[in-house]
Amino acid sequence: MKILGIHDGHTATACVMIDGEIKAMVSEERLWHQKERGGFPRKAIEEVLKISGISARDIDRVAVSTITPPLLPEEFSDPKFPRNLYQALYRFIPRTLLQGDWYVDLLVGWVERFSRRREKIEKLLRDMGIDASIEFVEHHLAHAASAYFGSGFNRALVVTLDGSGDGISGSYYHAEGLSLNRIGRISAYNSIGEFYTRITEYLGMKPLSHEYKVMGLAPYANIEYAQRIYREKVRNLFEVRGDKIINRSGVYKRDYLGLFRKLFFKVRFDSIAYSAQKLLEDIVYEWIENIRGSYDTIAAAGGVFMNVKMNYGLLRRFSNVFIMPSSGDESTAYGAAAYVSAQNGIRPKPLGNLYFGRNFDDREVEKALEELDESEFVVEKIGDDIHEYVAEMLVDGFIVARFYGPSEWGARALGNRSILADPRNYGVISRINRAIKKRDFWMPFAPSVLAEVFEDYFDVPVRTKSEKYMIIAYPTRAAARSSIPAGLHQHDLTGRPQVVFEEDNPEYYRLIKRFMEKTGVGGVLNTSFNLHGYPIVYTPEQAIFTLKNSDLDALAIGPYMVRRKRPVSE
């Protein structure tokens, strides 16, 4: 069975699943070179069909995540009808009624009919030559399916949390075999994810995008002062009652900003970040403990689980853990396809590596290289030894972008579209920021480490497949603090590693292995290959554009090494 999975909201994405196996998955942002591009993923659909080697006529089912129209980035601060109607009406509804979920199905049904969503999607697909039957998968069910079927577990507690989708912000399931049995849900009004996003907005950062910056800022707070702010001003905004998370703040959506202006008058920004992070962790952990029952296996998805610091706590509480990589709404394209596959009796294969994009051949690379100015760059064909060559350049202090093999899907660069540097040297942090990334001063970089040194570097309560995806931040051991300091959080010294196994990416493994042979250090600094404000590069042309508009020392692209004639490292 050939299934096309679609998410047409924030960070729109398409995937092709054939007989339960993902053949391709690409987000629209990569093809437009426009970060977090939303809407109907026309280009992404065309791309995944091309990668999979099938035509539009070959599709048997289309799985669309979310029943109601999903939120687009431009609608966040200026919502369209009927979202703005609900924003106005909630002020006149008693809080005790809002805290329940009695109105969710009514609201979702009304919005679905009003939006004529099915007709619009059917027309867009027909225009592309896709006449397969369409199945809409409820938003959190798509999240849950991505976590459960991606995990490979045969029995698990499955949890989802995000800002909101189809009227709810969280849910939990007992999953076994091919079935996902929803036990409970949390309405959108009670969204802890919405709270965290509004904190992000209040602190002057980009909501639905920069929540990770709040998480990164939190450890810088003065703990004694920040804990007092948390106890006095923040802790009582939410509570857990049984299997529900309850919003006790009295506000929702944009009204959070007015509350925060009163609540945080003259409160330091880092203490606000600390309080938000601590509330998130306390509420989520308490909720999960309340619903876990006898389960010691958990699978989690939804945008809240992009919080890598919070995710570590799950390793302290369960023996078997899977956190969906890039677990925001982009993952629901896969989740919807996985759910439809399971409903048709075909169990989706567990996730392995995430290299689901296109692999560009040497001819395509060579065509992009023609755009380089020979007075500024020199191009050398290295061949199959390019991986060891890059490692030796890192030892010599160069900052090298790597474009090799199929692109990785999701928010994390996992070696094939990465900027690499020597993690022993703190100086590379300022150099990378100056050269290309322009990150906020408090934000850490991350390491890619070989699987065989992972537990030497990090405090690992339990092993999980999710360790491969940069989705968990671990406390570090002394070996990491001395060997890979530039790849750690500069204040609390935690690290968000990509654990590299040879079977997942043999060429990237070779590169890090050669670096280890030269230095004794089993990891490299890895940050995404993109200009500030752009998505991770996808095509050779985007790689060349990024090189030309940055001060990177070099670019390893396919079998070629491109070096500046006057590299920054000199």
C-alpha positions in Angstrom: 0.0 0.0 0.0 1.3 3.4 -1.0 0.3 6.2 1.4 0.9 9.9 1.0 1.0 11.7 4.4 0.5 15.4 4.6 0.7 18.1 7.2 -0.5 21.5 5.7 0.1 23.8 8.7 3.1 25.2 10.5 6.3 23.7 8.9 4.2 21.9 6.2 5.5 18.4 5.4 4.8 15.4 3.1 5.9 11.8 3.3 5.5 8.6 1.3 5.0 5.3 3.1 5.0 2.1 1.1 4.0 -1.1 2.8 4.7 0.5 6.2 8.1 1.9 5.3 9.0 5.6 4.9 10.5 6.1 1.5 10.8 9.8 1.6 9.8 12.7 3.9 10.5 16.4 3.2 9.3 19.7 4.7 8.2 22.5 2.4 10.6 24.9 4.0 13.6 23.1 2.5 12.4 23.5 -1.1 11.4 27.1 -0.8 14.5 27.9 1.3 12.0 29.7 3.6 12.1 28.7 7.3 8.9 27.1 8.7 7.0 27.5 5.5 3.4 26.6 6.1 0.3 25.7 3.9 -0.4 23.0 1.4 2.9 21.2 0.8 2.7 21.1 -3.0 6.5 21.1 -3.6 7.1 18.6 -0.8 4.6 16.2 -2.3 6.2 16.5 -5.7 9.6 15.9 -4.1 8.7 12.8 -2.1 7.0 11.2 -5.1 10.1 11.8 -7.1 12.4 10.4 -4.4 10.1 7.3 -4.0 10.0 6.7 -7.7 6.3 6.7 -7.9 3.7 8.8 -9.7 0.7 10.7 -8.4 -1.5 7.9 -9.9 0.2 5.3 -7.8 -1.0 6.6 -4.5 -3.6 4.4 -2.8 -4.5 6.6 0.2 -3.8 10.1 1.3 -3.5 10.7 5.1 -4.0 14.3 6.2 -3.2 15.2 9.7 -5.7 17.4 11.6 -9.4 17.6 11.0 -9.7 21.4 11.3 -7.5 23.8 9.4 -4.1 23.8 11.1 -2.5 27.0 12.4 -0.2 28.9 10.0 2.7 31.0 11.4 1.2 34.3 10.2 -2.1 33.5 12.0 -0.5 33.2 15.4 -0.8 36.9 16.4 -3.7 37.7 14.1 -5.9 34.7 14.0 -8.6 34.4 11.4 -12.3 33.6 12.0 -13.3 31.4 13.8 -10.2 31.3 15.9 -10.6 35.0 16.8 -14.2 34.4 17.6 -13.3 31.8 20.2 -10.6 34.2 21.5 -13.3 36.7 22.2 -16.0 34.3 23.5 -13.8 32.5 26.0 -13.8 35.6 28.2 -17.5 35.3 28.8 -17.5 31.5 29.6 -17.0 30.5 33.2 -13.5 29.1 33.8 -14.7 25.9 35.3 -16.5 25.1 32.0 -13.5 25.9 29.9 -11.3 23.6 32.0 -13.3 20.6 30.8 -13.4 19.2 27.3 -17.2 19.0 26.8 -17.1 21.5 24.0 -14.2 20.2 22.0 -16.1 17.8 19.7 -18.8 20.4 19.1 -16.2 23.1 18.2 -14.2 20.8 16.0 -17.2 19.7 14.1 -18.4 23.2 13.6 -15.0 24.5 12.4 -14.7 21.5 10.1 -18.0 22.2 8.4 -17.4 25.9 8.2 -13.9 25.6 6.7 -14.9 23.1 3.9 -11.5 21.6 4.5 -12.1 18.3 2.8 -13.3 19.9 -0.4 -10.3 22.2 -0.5 -7.8 19.5 0.1 -9.4 17.2 -2.5 -9.3 19.9 -5.1 -5.6 20.7 -4.4 -4.7 17.0 -4.7 -6.8 16.5 -7.9 -4.9 19.4 -9.4 -1.7 17.4 -8.8 -3.2 14.3 -10.4 -3.9 12.5 -7.0 -7.3 10.9 -7.0 -6.8 8.5 -4.0 -9.2 8.4 -1.1 -8.5 10.9 1.7 -8.5 10.1 5.4 -8.3 12.9 7.9 -6.5 11.9 11.1 -7.2 13.9 14.3 -4.1 16.0 15.2 -3.2 14.3 18.5 -3.9 10.9 17.1 -1.4 11.6 14.4 1.2 12.7 17.0 0.5 9.5 19.0 0.8 7.3 16.0 4.2 8.9 15.1 5.5 8.2 18.6 4.1 4.7 19.0 4.8 3.2 15.6 8.1 5.1 15.3 9.3 3.5 18.6 8.9 -0.1 17.5 7.4 -0.9 20.9 4.6 -3.5 20.9 3.0 -2.1 24.1 3.4 1.4 25.6 1.9 4.4 27.3 1.7 7.0 24.6 1.5 10.7 25.5 1.1 13.8 23.4 1.4 17.5 24.4 1.6 20.6 22.3 0.1 24.1 21.9 -3.1 22.8 20.5 -4.6 20.9 17.5 -8.2 20.0 16.8 -9.3 21.6 20.0 -7.0 19.7 22.4 -3.5 20.2 23.7 -2.7 16.8 25.1 -3.8 13.2 25.2 -2.7 9.8 26.4 -3.2 6.2 25.1 -2.7 2.6 25.9 -1.2 1.1 22.8 -0.7 -2.5 21.9 -0.1 -4.2 18.6 -1.8 -2.1 15.9 -4.2 -0.3 18.2 -4.1 3.1 19.9 -6.8 3.3 22.6 -7.2 6.9 23.8 -7.9 7.1 27.5 -7.9 10.8 28.1 -7.4 14.2 26.6 -6.7 17.9 27.7 -8.5 20.8 26.1 -6.7 23.6 24.3 -7.6 26.1 27.0 -5.5 24.0 29.5 -2.5 24.0 27.2 0.9 24.1 29.0 2.4 24.4 25.6 0.5 27.6 24.8 1.7 29.0 28.1 5.3 28.3 27.2 4.8 29.8 23.7 3.3 33.0 25.2 6.3 33.3 27.5 8.5 33.0 24.4 6.5 35.9 22.9 6.6 38.0 26.0 10.4 37.7 26.2 10.6 39.2 22.7 11.4 36.0 20.9 9.5 34.4 18.0 6.6 32.2 19.1 6.2 28.8 17.6 9.9 28.9 16.8 12.1 30.2 19.6 10.8 28.2 22.5 14.2 26.5 22.6 15.8 29.8 23.4 13.7 30.1 26.6 14.9 26.7 27.6 18.5 27.6 26.8 18.3 30.9 28.8 16.7 29.3 31.9 20.0 27.9 33.5 21.5 31.4 33.7 19.1 32.6 36.3 20.1 33.2 39.9 18.6 30.0 41.4 17.6 31.4 44.8 15.9 34.5 43.3 14.3 32.5 40.4 12.9 29.8 42.7 11.2 32.5 44.8 9.7 34.0 41.6 8.5 30.6 40.6 6.9 29.8 44.0 5.2 33.2 44.3 4.2 34.1 40.8 4.2 31.0 38.5 3.6 27.7 40.2 -0.1 28.2 40.8 -0.9 29.1 37.2 -1.3 25.4 36.4 -2.1 22.3 38.3 -2.6 18.6 37.7 -5.9 17.0 38.8 -6.0 13.3 38.1 -5.4 12.8 34.4 -5.9 16.5 33.5 -3.7 19.5 33.3 -5.7 22.5 34.5 -5.1 26.2 33.5 -5.7 28.2 36.6 -4.4 31.5 35.3 -7.8 32.8 34.1 -6.4 33.8 30.7 -5.8 32.2 27.3 -4.0 33.0 24.0 -3.0 36.7 23.7 -4.4 37.6 27.1 -1.4 35.8 28.6 0.7 38.8 27.6 -1.4 41.2 29.8 -1.1 38.8 32.7 2.7 38.5 32.3 3.1 42.3 32.2 1.5 42.5 35.6 3.1 39.3 37.0 6.7 39.9 35.9 7.0 43.7 36.4 10.7 44.3 37.2 11.4 40.5 37.2 14.7 39.6 35.4 14.3 37.9 32.0 16.4 34.9 32.9 14.3 34.2 36.0 11.1 34.3 33.9 12.7 31.7 31.6 13.7 29.6 34.6 10.1 29.8 36.0 8.5 28.8 32.7 10.9 25.8 32.3 10.4 24.6 35.8 6.6 24.9 35.6 6.7 22.9 32.4 8.8 20.2 33.9 6.8 20.0 37.2 3.4 19.9 35.5 4.4 17.3 32.8 6.2 15.0 35.2 3.3 15.1 37.7 0.7 14.5 34.9 2.7 11.5 33.5 3.1 10.0 36.9 -0.7 10.2 37.4 -1.5 8.4 34.2 1.3 5.9 33.9 -0.4 3.1 35.8 1.7 -0.1 35.4 3.5 1.1 32.3 7.3 1.2 32.3 7.4 2.0 28.6 6.5 5.4 27.2 6.4 7.0 23.7 5.9 10.7 23.4 5.3 13.3 20.7 4.0 16.8 20.2 5.8 20.2 20.2 6.2 20.2 24.0 8.6 17.2 23.6 11.0 19.4 21.6 12.0 20.5 25.1 15.2 18.5 25.4 15.9 19.4 29.0 12.4 18.1 30.0 12.8 15.0 28.0 15.8 13.8 30.1 13.4 13.5 33.1 11.6 10.7 31.2 14.8 8.6 31.3 14.7 8.9 35.1 11.1 7.6 35.3 10.8 4.8 32.7 12.9 1.9 31.6 11.9 2.2 27.9 11.6 5.6 26.3 11.0 6.9 22.8 10.6 10.5 22.0 9.6 11.2 18.4 12.4 13.1 16.7 11.4 16.6 15.5 8.2 16.0 17.4 6.4 19.2 16.3 3.7 19.3 13.8 6.0 18.4 10.9 6.0 14.9 12.3 2.2 14.5 11.9 2.6 13.9 8.2 4.4 10.6 9.2 2.0 10.0 12.0 -1.1 10.3 9.8 0.4 7.9 7.3 1.5 5.5 10.0 -2.0 5.5 11.5 -3.7 4.8 8.2 -1.2 2.1 7.4 -2.0 0.4 10.8 -5.8 0.8 10.2 -5.3 -1.2 7.0 -3.5 -4.0 8.8 0.1 -3.0 7.9 2.3 -2.2 10.9 4.6 0.7 10.1 8.3 -0.1 10.4 10.1 1.6 13.4 12.1 4.7 12.6 15.8 4.2 12.1 17.9 7.0 10.6 16.2 10.2 9.4 17.9 10.6 6.0 14.6 10.8 4.0 15.5 13.6 1.6 17.0 13.6 -1.9 20.6 12.4 -2.6 22.1 14.7 -5.2 24.5 13.1 -7.7 28.0 14.5 -8.7 26.6 16.1 -11.9 24.1 18.2 -9.8 26.9 19.1 -7.4 29.2 20.1 -10.3 26.5 22.3 -11.8 26.1 24.2 -8.5 29.9 24.6 -8.2 29.9 26.6 -11.5 28.4 29.5 -9.5 31.6 30.0 -7.5 34.0 32.8 -8.2 37.4 31.3 -8.9 39.1 34.4 -7.5 37.6 33.7 -4.1 37.3 29.9 -3.9 39.4 26.9 -5.0 37.7 23.5 -5.7 39.4 20.2 -5.4 38.0 16.8 -6.1 39.0 14.5 -3.1 36.8 11.5 -3.9 35.9 8.8 -1.3 38.5 10.1 1.2 36.6 13.3 1.7 35.4 12.2 5.1 38.9 11.7 6.5 40.0 14.9 4.8 37.3 16.9 6.6 38.3 15.3 9.9 41.9 16.4 9.5 40.7 19.9 8.6 38.8 20.1 11.8 41.9 19.0 13.7 43.7 21.9 12.0 41.1 24.4 13.3 39.0 24.9 10.2 35.2 25.2 10.3 33.8 23.1 7.6 30.2 22.7 6.2 29.3 19.2 5.2 26.8 18.4 2.4 26.8 14.7 1.7 24.2 12.0 0.9 20.5 12.3 1.4 19.2 15.2 3.5 18.0 14.6 7.0 14.3 15.3 7.8 13.4 17.4 10.7 14.7 20.3 12.8 18.1 18.8 13.6 21.1 18.5 11.3 22.4 15.0 11.7 25.7 15.2 9.8 24.7 15.3 6.2 23.7 19.0 6.2 25.9 20.2 9.1 28.6 22.7 10.0 31.4 20.9 11.9 34.2 22.1 14.1 36.7 21.0 16.7 34.7 20.7 20.0 37.8 21.1 22.2 38.2 24.8 21.4 35.8 27.3 23.0 37.0 29.8 20.4 35.0 28.1 17.6 31.7 29.3 19.3 32.3 32.9 18.6 33.8 32.1 15.2 30.8 30.2 14.1 28.4 32.8 15.4 30.4 35.5 13.6 30.8 33.5 10.4 27.3 32.3 9.9 24.9 31.4 12.8 24.5 34.7 14.7 23.0 32.8 17.6 22.0 34.5 20.9 25.0 34.5 23.2 23.4 32.1 25.7 22.5 29.4 23.2 24.7 26.3 23.1 25.9 24.2 20.2 25.7 20.4 20.2 28.0 17.5 19.6 27.9 14.4 17.4 29.6 11.6 19.4 30.4 8.0 18.5 28.2 5.4 20.1 31.1 3.8 21.8 32.0 6.9 23.9 28.5 8.1 24.6 28.3 6.8 28.1 31.9 7.9 28.8 30.7 11.5 28.1 27.1 11.6 29.4 25.1 10.5 32.4 22.7 8.0 30.7 20.0 6.5 33.0 18.7 4.3 30.2 19.5 3.8 26.5 17.0 4.9 24.0 16.8 5.0 20.2 16.0 8.7 20.6 19.6 9.4 21.6 20.4 9.4 17.9 18.2 12.4 17.1 19.4 15.3 19.3 16.1 15.3 21.2 17.5 14.8 24.8 19.9 16.9 26.8 22.0 14.9 29.2 24.2 15.9 32.2 27.8 15.4 31.3 30.7 13.5 32.8 34.2 15.0 33.3 35.4 13.4 30.1 32.9 15.4 28.1 33.7 18.6 29.9 37.3 18.3 29.0 36.9 16.8 25.5 33.9 18.5 23.9 33.4 21.7 25.9 32.4 23.8 22.8 29.5 21.4 22.2 28.0 21.8 25.7 25.7 24.4 27.3 28.2 27.0 28.6 26.4 27.4 32.0 25.0 24.1 33.1 27.3 22.0 31.0 24.6 19.7 29.7 24.8 18.4 26.2 22.3 17.5 23.5 24.2 14.9 21.5 23.6 13.0 18.3 24.9 9.5 19.0 26.3 8.2 15.8 26.2 4.5 15.0 28.1 3.2 12.0 25.1 1.4 10.6 23.1 4.7 10.5 25.6 6.8 8.7 28.9 5.0 7.8 30.5 8.0 6.1 29.8 10.4 9.0 31.0 7.7 11.4 34.3 7.5 9.5 34.8 11.2 9.8 34.4 11.3 13.5 36.4 8.1 13.9 39.3 9.7 12.1 39.0 12.8 14.3 39.2 10.5 17.3 42.3 8.8 16.0 44.0 12.2 15.6 42.8 13.7 18.9 41.5 11.1 21.2 38.1 12.9 21.2 35.2 10.8 20.0 33.0 13.7 18.9 32.7 16.8 16.8 30.8 20.0 17.2 27.7 19.8 14.9 25.4 22.7 14.1 22.9 23.0 11.3 24.1 24.2 7.9 22.1 27.3 7.3 22.3 31.1 7.5 20.5 32.8 10.3 16.8 32.9 9.6 16.9 30.2 6.9 16.1 26.5 7.0 18.8 23.8 6.9 20.1 23.7 3.3 18.6 21.0 1.0 20.1 21.5 -2.5 23.6 22.0 -3.8 22.6 25.5 -4.9 21.4 26.4 -1.4 24.8 25.1 0.0 26.7 27.3 -2.4 24.5 30.3 -1.6 25.1 29.8 2.1 28.9 29.4 1.6 29.0 32.6 -0.5 27.0 34.6 2.0 28.9 33.5 5.1 32.5 33.4 6.3 32.8 29.6 6.5 36.3 28.3 5.9 35.3 25.4 3.6 32.5 23.3 2.2 32.7 19.6 1.7 30.1 18.9 -0.9 29.8 15.4 -2.3 33.4 14.3 -3.3 34.5 18.0 -3.6 36.2 20.3 -1.2 35.6 24.0 -1.7 38.0 26.3 0.2 38.4 30.0 0.5 41.6 31.3 -0.8 41.9 33.4 2.3 40.1 31.2 4.9 38.8 32.8 8.1 41.0 30.5 10.3 44.1 32.3 9.0 
